[in-house]
């Protein structure tokens, strides 16, 4: 899993300069994605795919989180029924499932960085360009420093995650 860095730029020229510098720093073209208002086509910027521009990661997160809550709720119902009926094995199984869903939910909430496109809708509506850069976790500080130091006009928008194998 890669970390996705979000940067806002006022225009395409400045964004292109940063993209060129990222390529010089070893970031491949397939790990750089630009999003702008509507269906704007970029002449020299790597445009985000449809999945990326629709923020499929947010949808995936929502589905996984809601599934986790449903499984926890079902396990709670099984626990209550098994306690009333006196089925110790089912009670233990339900407690194990509840514990696993609790730990998974806590890990998800505490450990997974979350920044989504809907946080940038207002800036995009004003004509700014959002540049999403996917980097290994160990290079996050280096790339943020590279962009921020050389381009003070760039607004750092945060860190999320991406899963290149799924096109997210």
Buried (B, 14 or more C-beta within 10 A) or exposed (E): EBBBBBBBBBEBEBBBEBBEBBBEBEBEEEBBBBBBBEEBEBEEBBBBEEBBBEBBBBEBBEEBBEEBEEBBEBBBEBBEEBEEEEBEEBBEBBBEBBEBBEEBBEEBEEEEEBBBBEBBEEBBEEEBBBBBBBBEEEBBEEBBEBBEEEBEEBBEBBBBBBBEEEEB
